Amino acid sequence: MSKIEVDTIDTQSSTTLQVGSTNTALIKIGTSGDTVEYPAGTTFTQSGTQNVTAGGAINVKSGGSIIIDSGAAITNNGTATGFSADLTNLNATNLTSGTVPGARFPATLPIASGSALTNLNATNLGSGTVPDARFPATLPAISGANLTNLPGGGAYNLLSTTTISSAVSTVDITSNINSTYRDYMFILSDIHTSDDNVYLKANVFSSNGSPDASSGVYNYAGVGYRSDNAGLNMSDASHDSAQITLWTQGNESFEAGNVVLYMFNPSGTTHSKSFMSTSIQQTIAGRTAVGTNGFLYRNGTVAVTGIRFAASAGTIQTGVIKLYGIS
């Protein structure tokens, strides 16, 4: 085997140094530890296959470069390491495995279809409206305590509950009566009185009194029946309070009165205020009296802001009073 050993091969300017030919089996330049260097301004053109044997390296110094012409290709049959940080213009289409780190995404993701997103956590919903189609046909059984703006249709909205557990001479309800609802309803349940042979009465709160107990500002009338088939009726054209039960009730431990009282448009200032009640109670003879009452508050056309309940004598011992706004 022939060998040529030289220190420097220097070509003339603008000439080409050809090493080997197309039928050359193997050309080796240098031995272990040697360096083949292409000075600045020169070009090394590789037309065939360039092999770097085990332990060898191609070292591009600072300022140098490897240029791949259009139509050429680098084929990697091993592992390329050490220079991925400087790769640019990479095509994400070529990502076929692995996971893109979260830090590689922008703070605001671009607008694109989320149709393929799965396992999303609804806890992260911070705005917007969930479409109706995303709810099941039958909603799960959960509390509806925080539901608001429910459609009307005669709904009764509980506004307050007053529980009477010891003797009181009067019960005042002065909260939640305003223009929020046009009409209101009271339910007086199991009202037990200290005295026998008494009826339940009411006075209203307005700018004329707290409550207004002026003489002659209430008138009322009622009609009904008693369990012994006796017809009942009562009326008063001018009084300082309004009777809301048709008849009197007893005070035995098992006797009580129950009333449903409607208050119509208390915030209005055009007409006198109208009230209507349906009552049932046990009388002093142990009979049942049931009927309907109505009364007017006629002291001007002022708004009503509250109501006072009382027995016509003695005290109210026990009972529950609920106030509802009618949608």
Secondary structure, 3 states (H helix, E strand, C coil): CCCCCCCCCCCCCCCCCCCCCCCCCCCCCCCCCCCCCCCCCCCCCCCCCCCCCCCCCCCCCCCCCCCCCCCCCCCCCCCCCCCHHHCCCCCHHHCCCCCCCHHHCCCCCCCCCCCCCCCCCHHHCCCCCCCHHHCCCCCCCCCCCCCCCCCCCCCEEEEEEEEECCCECEEEECCCCCCCCCEEEEEEEEEEECCCCECEEEEEEECCECCCCCCCCEEEEEEEEECCCCEEEEEEEEECCEECCCCCECCCCCCCEEEEEEEECCCCCCCCEEEEEEEEEECCCCCEEEEEEEEEECCCCCCEEEEEEEECCCCEEEEEEEEEEEC
